[in-house]
Amino acid sequence: MNDYEQILALIRSRRSVRRFSTRAVNRESLVHVLEAARWAPSNHNRQPWRFIVFQESRQITKLSEAVGLELSGKLKSLPTVASVYAGEFAHYATFFAEAPVLIVALHKRPASFSNNLLRGVNHPELVSGEPLSSAMAVQNLLLAAHALGMGTCVLTAPLIVREVVVRELNLPQEYEVTCLVALGYPDEAPEPPRRKNIEQIAEFRDDPAGVNRK
């Protein structure tokens, strides 16, 4: 099996895991996944990411409860037709309470001198590259965890009440939250999700035969 086949097999077999065993995750394993994260590409090699790692169940549960409480208030304001999904949504936003490890991925705020340049640009945070760089580091972390036999799941729903996450975790002010990652040894083996085929996601605009050349 060549390198491409190996990495594709790893990517294809990774799953989002939401149920974890009680097996503890040691510090060495966490350092391994963070080592993979720090080798991700980043804009101008600024490496704008930071990872806050929580292993204390009391801290993780406290955050989950705070997120759930604030989120429930927002969900009550939904139209009746949408409120039937509120319970399920709240679960997906707070299940990380059962994870042995919670990693909060952050990205640094863009430098202030770029504000004028980015004024009027749609989604300036994407142009700055910081959240994308952090997201690429998270993907490295997910794959490394899977290679080591651990399961992970990325959460962004808690960011609906971002102010609660920032307040409860006392996060550094110069950073924004990219996502949360629940991590531990899996207690489930999810089926592979359906994937769109290449024709549905890619468009080749080359003209190798020269048919449309003048």
N, C-alpha and C positions, 0 to 999 in steps of 0.2 A: 504494500500500500504506500503510495507516494504522499508527499506532504499535503497536497491539495485534498486527496481522498481522506486523509486523517482529520484535517481540520473541518471538512464538510461533514464528516460523520459525527464529529463533536457538536457542531452547530445544529445538525438535524436532530440529534438525540436530546438536546437541552429542552427542558420544560419549565414553565412557570409553576412553582410549587407553593401551595398555600396551607399544607398540613405538614407539621414537622414532628419528628420523634423527640424524645427527651434527652437524646445523646448530646453531650456538651461539645462545643466547638473550641478547640484549643487555640492558643495565641499563635502558634506556628502556622496553622492553616489560614488564619486571618491575615498574617503577614504575607503569605504566599499569594492570596487573591489581591491584596493591595499592591504587591510587587507587579502583578500583571496589569493592574489599573494604571500604574504610574508610567508604563511604557506606551500608553496610547498616544496617538498624534494629537497635537494641539496647535491652535493658531499662533504662528510665530514662536512656537515652542514656549509659550507663556505658562503652560501647565497650570491653568487657573483653577484646578480642582482642589477640593479638600474633603476628607472623609471623617465623619464623626462616628465612632463605633461604640455601640451600647451592648453590653452583655448582662447587665443587671436587670432581672425580670421586673423588679419593682419600678424601675425607671421606664421600661418599655410599656408596662401596663398603665402607668400613670399618663403617659403620652396618649395611648390609645383611648383611654377614658375621656381625656380632655378633648381630643379630636371628635370622638363620638358625640359628646355632649353639645359641642358647638355646631357640629354638622347637623344634628337632629333638628336644631332650631331653623337652619336654612332649608332643610328638606320639608318642613311643615308648611313652608310658604309656596311649595310647588303646586301647580294646578292638580286637580283631582285625578286627571287622566295619567299624570306622571307619578303621583304619590304612591301608586301600587308597587313601584319599583324601589321606593325609598329604603325599605328594610334590606333588600339585597345590596343596594349601593352602599349603605352604611357598613354592612359586613365587609365588603371588599375594601373599604377605606380603613378598617380597624383590625382586620384579622392578624396584623403583625404583632398583636399582643401575645400570640402563641408562639412566636418565633424565638429561638434561643439567642439570636443576634439581630440587631437592627443597625443598619448602616445608613446614615444620612449623608447623601452626596450633595456637595455644594459647588457653586462656581463663583468666581470672583466677579464683582461688578465691573463693567467696562471702565477704563480710565476716563476721568472727567474731561480730559482734553478732546475726547472723541464725540462729546455731546453735540457740539455745533455741526460737526460733519454728518452725524446721524439724524439730525433734526429733520422731520418730514419723511423719513424713510419708513416704509412699512416693516414692522417687526425688526427694529434696530438691534434687538438682542441676538437675532440670528446672524446679522451682518457682523456684529462684533466677534462672534465665534465662541464666546466663553461657555454658554450652555451646551453648544454642540460638542465642544471639546470634552466637557465633563461627561456628556452622554456616551461618547466613544470610550472614555475610561471605564464607565459603568459596564458597557458591553464586555470589555476585557475581563472585568471582575466577574461577571456572570459566567462566562465561559471557563475561567480558571476554577471557579467554585464547582462547576459541573464536572470538570476534569478530575477534581479531588473527591468526587462522590457526594458533594453537597447540593442542596437545592436552593433556589432563590426565586424571588418575585419582586418586580419593580412596582412601586406604588406612586401614583401622582394624585389620586383622589384626596389624600389628606391636605394637599396644597390649596384646596378650596377654602380651607381655614388656615392658610399659611401663617397668619399672625399668631395662632395658637401654637403651632410647631416652633416658631421662632422664640416665643415667650417661654414655653415649657422647657426648651433645650438650651436656652441662653446662648444662641448661636452668634458668632462674630458678625458685627454689623457690615463689614466690607464684603460679605458674601451673600449670595442668594441661594435658596434651596433648589436643587435640580430635581431630586426625587428621593424617595426612601427605598431601601432594599431590605426585605426580610430574608434572612439567611439561616440555614440549619441543615441537619440531615433529614432527608424527605421521609414522610410517613404516607406517601401516596406515589403512584406511578401513572400520571395522566397520559391519556391517549394522545398521539400526535395530532395537532390541529390541522385543519384543511389549509392548504396554501394555494394561492393563485399561481397559474403557470406563467412561464416567461413571457408569453405573448400578451398576457393581461397587464404586465407591469413594466414592460420595456418596449421602446420604439427605436429601431435602428434607422438612422437617417442618412447613412452612407449610400453611395451609388456605385458599387464596385464594377458593374458591367458598363458603366458610362452611358446608360440608356438616356439619361436626362441631361447629359452634358451638351453644351453648344459648341 
